[in-house]
């Protein structure tokens, strides 16, 4: 029902809490001001105006009974000035738009038949014209006699004290929200592979959430270390029997040895991938550094050129430095380049920056991957149809998953698409610059 309000709500918790704090205060001040002005000041104005109206009614009676001179003497004693005018004398009737009590004064005075018009040019005086018999009189008296003095003081007090206590509440609110912000920053940093120093503080519920986060972080880290140790240990322990197998195969005839040696090489490749995966888990604890992405790409191209792998580049980058884990990003790009070299004959690295993000894309001219298999190929140990490779080895299915974990550890995403440059596969690492 009120879903439309969400689009107008601020995104940050601090501003939402501030809105919740300020809105009731302002709304309450408006209600109090309107009700008080309407009930209290209007009531006071009615009573004061009726008193003056009774005095004016008395003056009209004195004029009819004793004459104008006697009425003028009584008017002076009442603090009024009275003058005799002709019927044709000009009388301007005025009232300021924001003079709300002037409406009440005018209504009460005109209730007396002898009062013809009421002029309230300012908040200092009131002019009236009355008729008694065939004579006309102009009377002038102080505005203070019909309106409460300084009615705006209540509004001023409400605004001043409301603003004062709102500012105090803002500081208190900021102090209460700071532990939540620290917890959010620690959780975001942990999601990016960083362990920042954090201790629970604040209200009881916030401390409980902070302690739960610390326990969860410790369990996840312990699980990752155990997984890394298992992978590393198993991979190292299997190298010894594989080495013995290689020595034993050397004594077999060539026609029997070659297919078995290929199987042993595949097993060795699998172990190397396991070790690389375990090594990647250790590298996630390395703090990020400010690096130049162009220098990183140049180092990779130079490294692969020594292995006779030619790589073309296309650059449109405005970011000079970015905070990255250089070894992890190099490993991700090496996996993508090795895949491109395995399935294609041309490799192009496109580097560009847009919407405050760094985008590094590796293009190839291979057969590509069907769009329906994008999610499948990002799963560990997932290998597609062997006919895709060009006799350069099929891998074990850890290259893309490792690259995906690395870029997600930087707060980014890995995107697969059809290359619009080489018509093969395009794998993009999209990393936020901030």
Backbone torsions as a table, in degrees:
resi	resn	phi	psi	omega
1	UNK	NA	-43.4	-178.1
2	UNK	-108.5	28.6	-179.1
3	UNK	-65.2	-25.0	-179.2
4	UNK	-66.0	-23.3	-179.0
5	UNK	-68.2	-28.8	-175.7
6	UNK	-60.2	-33.2	-179.2
7	UNK	-68.5	-19.8	179.9
8	UNK	-100.0	-5.5	-179.5
9	UNK	-79.0	140.3	175.9
10	UNK	-65.1	155.7	-175.6
11	UNK	-82.5	-35.7	-175.7
12	UNK	-79.9	145.4	-178.7
13	UNK	-63.2	-38.1	-177.5
14	UNK	-61.0	-44.9	-178.4
15	UNK	-72.5	-32.1	175.9
16	UNK	-66.5	-44.1	177.9
17	UNK	-63.5	-39.0	178.0
18	UNK	-63.2	-39.9	178.2
19	UNK	-64.1	-41.7	178.4
20	UNK	-63.4	-33.3	-179.9
21	UNK	-76.1	-44.8	-172.7
22	UNK	-77.1	-39.4	-174.3
23	UNK	-58.8	-48.8	178.8
24	UNK	-63.3	-35.8	-179.9
25	UNK	-63.5	-49.3	-180.0
26	UNK	-63.9	-43.2	-179.4
27	UNK	-63.1	-41.1	178.9
28	UNK	-65.2	-40.8	178.4
29	UNK	-62.2	-41.2	179.0
30	UNK	-63.2	-44.3	-179.2
31	UNK	-64.0	-46.7	-179.4
32	UNK	-61.8	-43.1	-179.2
33	UNK	-62.5	-47.2	-177.2
34	UNK	-65.3	-47.4	-178.2
35	UNK	-64.6	-43.6	-177.8
36	UNK	-66.1	-43.1	-179.7
37	UNK	-65.3	-42.5	-177.3
38	UNK	-70.0	-41.6	-174.6
39	UNK	-87.2	-50.1	-174.2
40	UNK	-79.0	-59.4	-175.6
41	UNK	-65.8	-34.2	177.8
42	UNK	-67.2	-40.6	177.7
43	UNK	-64.3	-42.7	178.2
44	UNK	-63.1	-43.7	-179.6
45	UNK	-62.9	-40.4	178.8
46	UNK	-62.0	-44.7	-179.5
47	UNK	-64.1	-45.1	-179.0
48	UNK	-66.6	-39.9	-178.7
49	UNK	-68.5	-37.5	179.1
50	UNK	-66.1	-32.5	176.3
51	UNK	-63.5	-47.0	178.4
52	UNK	-64.9	-38.4	179.0
53	UNK	-61.9	-37.5	177.4
54	UNK	-65.6	-37.8	177.5
55	UNK	-65.6	-41.9	178.0
56	UNK	-64.8	-37.6	177.6
57	UNK	-64.4	-37.2	176.2
58	UNK	-63.4	-40.5	179.8
59	UNK	-62.6	-40.9	179.1
60	UNK	-63.8	-36.4	177.2
61	UNK	-67.7	-39.1	178.7
62	UNK	-65.6	-38.7	178.7
63	UNK	-60.8	-45.1	-177.3
64	UNK	-69.6	-32.1	-175.1
65	UNK	-91.7	-46.1	-172.1
66	UNK	-113.1	-9.3	179.3
67	UNK	101.8	171.5	-174.2
68	UNK	-71.0	-34.1	-176.9
69	UNK	-64.4	-44.6	178.2
70	UNK	-64.0	-37.6	179.7
71	UNK	-65.8	-37.5	178.9
72	UNK	-64.7	-37.6	178.4
73	UNK	-64.8	-42.1	178.2
74	UNK	-66.6	-38.2	179.7
75	UNK	-62.2	-40.4	179.0
76	UNK	-64.9	-38.5	178.5
77	UNK	-67.0	-25.0	177.7
78	UNK	-89.8	3.1	179.3
79	UNK	81.0	26.5	180.0
80	UNK	-119.6	155.5	172.1
81	UNK	-110.5	135.7	-174.3
82	UNK	-132.5	132.8	179.7
83	UNK	-136.5	148.0	178.6
84	UNK	-88.4	131.6	-179.3
85	UNK	-130.5	164.8	176.2
86	UNK	-89.0	167.2	-178.7
87	UNK	-64.8	-27.7	-175.9
88	UNK	-88.6	-4.0	-179.4
89	UNK	-64.1	132.3	-176.4
90	UNK	-67.6	137.3	177.1
91	UNK	-134.9	116.8	-178.0
92	UNK	-94.0	126.1	-180.0
93	UNK	-99.7	117.3	-174.5
94	UNK	-132.9	153.7	171.2
95	UNK	-160.5	130.3	-179.9
96	UNK	-69.5	146.8	-174.4
97	UNK	-62.4	-37.7	-176.5
98	UNK	-87.2	3.9	179.5
99	UNK	-84.4	86.6	-175.6
100	UNK	-72.7	-39.6	179.3
101	UNK	-68.7	-20.8	177.8
102	UNK	-62.5	-29.0	177.6
103	UNK	-64.5	-42.2	179.7
104	UNK	-67.0	-44.4	-179.9
105	UNK	-58.9	-47.1	-178.5
106	UNK	-62.5	-41.9	-178.3
107	UNK	-64.5	-43.2	-177.5
108	UNK	-71.2	-38.5	-179.3
109	UNK	-69.7	-40.6	-178.7
110	UNK	-72.8	-6.9	175.9
111	UNK	-69.5	-18.5	176.2
112	UNK	-85.4	124.2	-175.0
113	UNK	-59.9	-32.5	-176.0
114	UNK	-72.1	-21.5	179.9
115	UNK	-85.1	118.9	-175.5
116	UNK	-88.2	-50.0	-176.8
117	UNK	-141.8	160.5	179.7
118	UNK	-133.3	130.4	179.8
119	UNK	-119.9	124.2	177.9
120	UNK	-125.8	80.0	-175.1
121	UNK	-70.2	-26.6	-178.9
122	UNK	-152.5	-170.4	-178.9
123	UNK	-94.1	18.7	-178.6
124	UNK	-110.7	-31.8	-174.7
125	UNK	-143.9	159.7	177.1
126	UNK	-130.1	130.1	178.1
127	UNK	-110.0	135.6	177.1
128	UNK	-134.0	153.8	173.6
129	UNK	-121.2	126.2	180.0
130	UNK	-120.5	158.9	179.0
131	UNK	-125.7	127.4	177.2
132	UNK	-129.4	110.8	-174.7
133	UNK	67.2	-122.2	178.4
134	UNK	-104.7	9.5	-176.9
135	UNK	-107.3	151.6	-179.8
136	UNK	-120.1	141.2	-178.1
137	UNK	-135.1	142.7	172.9
138	UNK	-107.5	127.0	178.6
139	UNK	-117.5	140.7	179.0
140	UNK	-130.2	133.9	178.2
141	UNK	-145.8	168.7	-175.4
142	UNK	-71.5	141.9	178.1
143	UNK	-66.0	-24.9	-178.9
144	UNK	-65.2	-19.8	-178.6
145	UNK	-75.9	-17.4	-177.3
146	UNK	-118.2	-10.5	-178.4
147	UNK	-132.2	145.6	175.9
148	UNK	-64.8	137.1	-178.6
149	UNK	-74.8	142.0	176.9
150	UNK	51.5	55.8	178.2
151	UNK	-68.3	-17.2	-179.4
152	UNK	-76.3	-9.9	-177.2
153	UNK	-61.8	-37.9	178.6
154	UNK	-59.6	-44.8	-179.6
155	UNK	-65.3	-41.1	178.3
156	UNK	-60.9	-45.2	179.1
157	UNK	-62.3	-41.4	179.0
158	UNK	-61.6	-44.9	-178.6
159	UNK	-66.8	-46.8	-176.5
160	UNK	-64.0	-52.8	-178.0
161	UNK	-70.1	-34.4	175.7
162	UNK	-62.3	-44.2	178.4
163	UNK	-65.5	-38.9	-179.2
164	UNK	-62.4	-49.9	-178.6
165	UNK	-72.8	-27.0	175.3
166	UNK	-66.7	-40.7	177.4
167	UNK	-63.1	-42.7	176.7
168	UNK	-61.2	-42.3	179.0
169	UNK	-64.7	-34.8	178.1
170	UNK	-61.1	-47.3	179.9
171	UNK	-63.3	-41.2	178.3
172	UNK	-65.6	-41.7	179.0
173	UNK	-63.6	-41.6	179.2
174	UNK	-62.4	-40.3	178.8
175	UNK	-65.1	-36.2	179.8
176	UNK	-74.4	-29.9	-178.9
177	UNK	-85.7	-15.3	-178.4
178	UNK	-59.0	-43.1	177.6
179	UNK	-61.3	-34.9	177.8
180	UNK	-66.9	-40.6	178.1
181	UNK	-63.7	-41.8	178.6
182	UNK	-63.1	-40.8	177.7
183	UNK	-63.9	-41.8	178.6
184	UNK	-64.1	-41.6	179.1
185	UNK	-65.0	-40.6	179.0
186	UNK	-65.1	-40.5	178.6
187	UNK	-66.4	-41.4	178.7
188	UNK	-65.3	-41.6	178.6
189	UNK	-64.0	-39.9	178.5
190	UNK	-65.5	-35.2	175.7
191	UNK	-65.3	-23.9	177.2
192	UNK	-93.8	8.0	177.4
193	UNK	88.0	12.5	179.3
194	UNK	-110.4	142.5	175.6
195	UNK	-108.6	100.1	179.2
196	UNK	-91.4	154.7	179.7
197	UNK	-71.0	123.1	-177.7
198	UNK	-142.9	138.4	173.7
199	UNK	-135.5	140.0	-177.4
200	UNK	-66.1	140.8	177.5
201	UNK	-155.4	174.7	178.0
202	UNK	95.1	-154.8	-178.9
203	UNK	-66.6	166.2	-175.9
204	UNK	-57.9	-44.1	-178.8
205	UNK	-66.6	-38.4	179.3
206	UNK	-67.6	-40.5	177.3
207	UNK	-63.2	-39.0	177.7
208	UNK	-63.8	-42.5	177.4
209	UNK	-65.4	-38.9	178.5
210	UNK	-64.9	-41.2	178.6
211	UNK	-67.5	-37.7	176.2
212	UNK	-62.7	-38.4	177.3
213	UNK	-64.3	-42.9	178.9
214	UNK	-62.9	-41.8	178.0
215	UNK	-64.0	-41.7	179.4
216	UNK	-64.8	-43.1	-179.9
217	UNK	-62.0	-40.3	179.3
218	UNK	-65.4	-41.3	178.9
219	UNK	-64.9	-41.8	179.7
220	UNK	-64.7	-44.1	179.0
221	UNK	-62.8	-41.1	178.7
222	UNK	-64.4	-39.4	177.8
223	UNK	-64.3	-43.1	179.7
224	UNK	-64.2	-41.0	179.2
225	UNK	-65.6	-40.8	178.4
226	UNK	-64.2	-41.8	179.0
227	UNK	-64.2	-42.0	179.2
228	UNK	-64.0	-42.6	179.6
229	UNK	-63.8	-39.9	179.4
230	UNK	-65.0	-47.7	-179.9
231	UNK	-61.3	-45.2	-178.7
232	UNK	-66.1	-42.5	-178.7
233	UNK	-65.8	-45.6	179.6
234	UNK	-62.5	-42.4	-179.0
235	UNK	-63.1	-43.3	179.8
236	UNK	-68.0	-40.3	-178.2
237	UNK	-66.6	-29.5	-178.9
238	UNK	-80.9	-13.7	-179.3
239	UNK	-66.7	-35.1	-178.6
240	UNK	-64.2	-51.1	177.5
241	UNK	-65.2	-29.9	177.4
242	UNK	-67.3	-39.1	177.1
243	UNK	-63.0	-40.8	177.9
244	UNK	-64.2	-37.1	177.6
245	UNK	-62.7	-41.9	178.6
246	UNK	-61.2	-41.6	179.3
247	UNK	-66.0	-39.4	179.0
248	UNK	-68.1	-35.8	-179.5
249	UNK	-68.9	-23.0	-178.5
250	UNK	-65.1	-20.3	-178.9
251	UNK	-92.4	-2.5	179.2
252	UNK	-86.2	157.3	175.1
253	UNK	-61.7	154.6	-173.5
254	UNK	-59.5	-42.2	-176.3
255	UNK	-67.6	-24.9	176.6
256	UNK	-90.4	-25.9	-173.4
257	UNK	-78.5	-38.8	-171.4
258	UNK	-60.4	-48.6	179.2
259	UNK	-64.9	-35.2	179.0
260	UNK	-69.7	-37.2	177.8
261	UNK	-63.6	-35.2	177.5
262	UNK	-64.3	-40.8	177.4
263	UNK	-63.6	-40.0	179.2
264	UNK	-65.5	-38.3	177.8
265	UNK	-65.1	-38.6	176.4
266	UNK	-63.1	-40.0	177.1
267	UNK	-64.6	-39.7	178.7
268	UNK	-65.0	-39.0	176.8
269	UNK	-63.0	-40.8	178.5
270	UNK	-61.4	-42.4	178.8
271	UNK	-64.9	-39.6	177.9
272	UNK	-62.5	-38.5	177.2
273	UNK	-65.2	-40.4	176.5
274	UNK	-59.4	-44.9	179.9
275	UNK	-64.5	-38.6	177.4
276	UNK	-63.9	-40.2	179.4
277	UNK	-64.4	-42.6	177.4
278	UNK	-65.0	-38.0	178.9
279	UNK	-66.4	-36.5	177.0
280	UNK	-62.2	-41.0	179.8
281	UNK	-61.2	-35.3	177.8
282	UNK	-71.9	-31.7	-177.1
283	UNK	-74.5	-16.2	-179.4
284	UNK	-68.7	-18.6	178.9
285	UNK	-83.6	-6.0	-179.6
286	UNK	-74.5	131.0	-179.7
287	UNK	-67.4	149.4	179.1
288	UNK	-70.7	159.2	-179.6
289	UNK	-131.4	156.4	173.4
290	UNK	-79.4	114.3	-178.2
291	UNK	-131.3	161.1	175.5
292	UNK	-93.2	115.5	-177.3
293	UNK	-60.7	-31.6	178.8
294	UNK	-65.7	-39.4	177.9
295	UNK	-65.7	-38.9	178.5
296	UNK	-61.7	-43.9	179.4
297	UNK	-65.9	-41.2	179.3
298	UNK	-61.9	-40.2	178.1
299	UNK	-63.4	-40.5	178.6
300	UNK	-65.0	-43.9	-179.5
301	UNK	-62.2	-42.7	178.5
302	UNK	-64.0	-39.4	179.5
303	UNK	-64.7	-43.1	-179.1
304	UNK	-75.5	-25.1	178.0
305	UNK	-65.1	-28.7	177.5
306	UNK	-69.8	-19.2	175.9
307	UNK	-99.6	18.2	178.7
308	UNK	61.1	33.5	174.9
309	UNK	-109.2	112.5	-177.1
310	UNK	-88.5	132.3	-178.7
311	UNK	-128.5	128.6	175.5
312	UNK	-93.7	158.6	-178.8
313	UNK	-130.4	152.4	175.3
314	UNK	-141.6	117.6	-171.4
315	UNK	-126.4	135.4	171.8
316	UNK	-147.0	71.9	-169.8
317	UNK	-122.0	133.3	178.3
318	UNK	-106.8	-12.4	-178.8
319	UNK	-82.8	122.0	-179.4
320	UNK	-88.3	-38.0	177.6
321	UNK	-136.2	150.2	178.9
322	UNK	-149.7	148.4	-178.1
323	UNK	-84.8	111.2	-177.3
324	UNK	-139.1	164.8	167.5
325	UNK	-96.0	100.6	-168.7
326	UNK	-59.2	-43.0	-177.9
327	UNK	-66.6	-38.7	179.3
328	UNK	-67.3	-44.8	179.3
329	UNK	-64.7	-38.8	176.4
330	UNK	-61.0	-41.8	179.6
331	UNK	-63.4	-41.9	179.0
332	UNK	-62.1	-45.5	-179.7
333	UNK	-68.4	-35.8	176.9
334	UNK	-61.7	-41.1	177.7
335	UNK	-62.4	-42.9	-179.3
336	UNK	-67.1	-39.7	179.7
337	UNK	-67.9	-41.0	178.1
338	UNK	-62.3	-40.5	176.4
339	UNK	-63.6	-43.1	179.5
340	UNK	-64.0	-38.6	178.5
341	UNK	-70.2	-31.6	-178.8
342	UNK	-70.3	-38.1	-172.6
343	UNK	-107.1	-6.8	-179.0
344	UNK	-137.8	175.7	179.6
345	UNK	-111.3	-16.1	178.0
346	UNK	-123.4	141.4	-179.7
347	UNK	-130.6	134.4	177.5
348	UNK	-135.5	131.4	175.7
349	UNK	-105.5	118.0	179.0
350	UNK	-104.9	125.9	179.7
351	UNK	-121.2	127.2	178.8
352	UNK	-151.5	164.1	178.2
353	UNK	-128.9	133.7	177.8
354	UNK	-156.4	143.4	179.6
355	UNK	51.0	47.1	175.5
356	UNK	60.9	33.9	178.7
357	UNK	-136.2	149.4	173.6
358	UNK	-99.5	127.7	-178.1
359	UNK	-120.7	117.1	176.7
360	UNK	-115.2	116.2	-176.4
361	UNK	-116.3	136.0	176.3
362	UNK	-109.9	116.1	-179.2
363	UNK	-104.8	148.5	172.0
364	UNK	-140.7	168.3	-180.0
365	UNK	-106.3	24.8	-179.6
366	UNK	-75.2	-168.7	-177.9
367	UNK	-72.6	-13.9	179.2
368	UNK	76.2	-174.8	-179.6
369	UNK	-130.6	138.4	177.8
370	UNK	-64.3	141.6	-175.6
371	UNK	-58.9	-30.2	-179.7
372	UNK	-70.9	-12.8	-177.7
373	UNK	-104.7	7.6	-178.0
374	UNK	-60.9	-46.1	-178.9
375	UNK	-67.6	-38.2	-178.7
376	UNK	-64.2	-41.1	-174.8
377	UNK	-71.2	-16.6	179.0
378	UNK	-87.8	-1.8	176.5
379	UNK	-83.5	142.3	179.9
380	UNK	-58.4	140.9	177.0
381	UNK	64.2	22.4	177.5
382	UNK	-91.5	123.0	177.9
383	UNK	-126.3	130.5	-177.1
384	UNK	-86.1	-164.5	-177.0
385	UNK	-53.8	123.0	-179.4
386	UNK	-60.3	-18.4	-179.1
387	UNK	-69.6	-11.0	179.3
388	UNK	-69.5	-32.0	-175.3
389	UNK	-77.2	165.5	-177.6
390	UNK	-118.7	51.6	177.2
391	UNK	60.1	33.5	176.4
392	UNK	-117.3	18.3	-179.0
393	UNK	94.3	143.9	-176.8
394	UNK	-100.3	-6.7	-179.7
395	UNK	72.9	-176.6	-178.6
396	UNK	-119.6	2.1	175.5
397	UNK	86.8	29.5	177.7
398	UNK	-114.7	-10.2	-175.6
399	UNK	-61.8	-55.9	-179.3
400	UNK	-67.8	-42.7	177.0
401	UNK	-59.3	-38.7	177.9
402	UNK	-65.0	-45.0	178.5
403	UNK	-60.6	-38.9	179.6
404	UNK	-64.8	-43.5	179.2
405	UNK	-64.9	-37.6	-179.4
406	UNK	-64.9	-47.5	-177.0
407	UNK	-69.6	-34.0	176.9
408	UNK	-69.4	-31.0	175.6
409	UNK	-65.7	-20.6	175.9
410	UNK	-92.7	6.7	-179.5
411	UNK	81.9	14.2	-178.2
412	UNK	-111.1	-165.0	-179.9
413	UNK	-136.9	156.0	173.7
414	UNK	-107.9	128.5	-174.5
415	UNK	-123.3	130.3	175.9
416	UNK	-103.1	141.4	178.3
417	UNK	-161.7	170.6	175.3
418	UNK	-79.9	131.8	-177.5
419	UNK	-70.3	126.3	176.6
420	UNK	-88.0	-0.9	-179.1
421	UNK	-103.3	-49.9	-177.6
422	UNK	-111.1	0.1	174.9
423	UNK	69.6	7.8	176.3
424	UNK	-100.6	-131.6	179.3
425	UNK	-100.7	142.8	174.7
426	UNK	-122.1	123.1	178.0
427	UNK	-115.1	120.6	-174.7
428	UNK	-114.4	133.4	170.7
429	UNK	-100.6	113.2	-178.6
430	UNK	-105.8	110.6	-173.6
431	UNK	-118.6	126.1	177.0
432	UNK	-64.6	137.7	-176.4
433	UNK	-74.6	-20.4	-177.5
434	UNK	-102.0	NA	NA
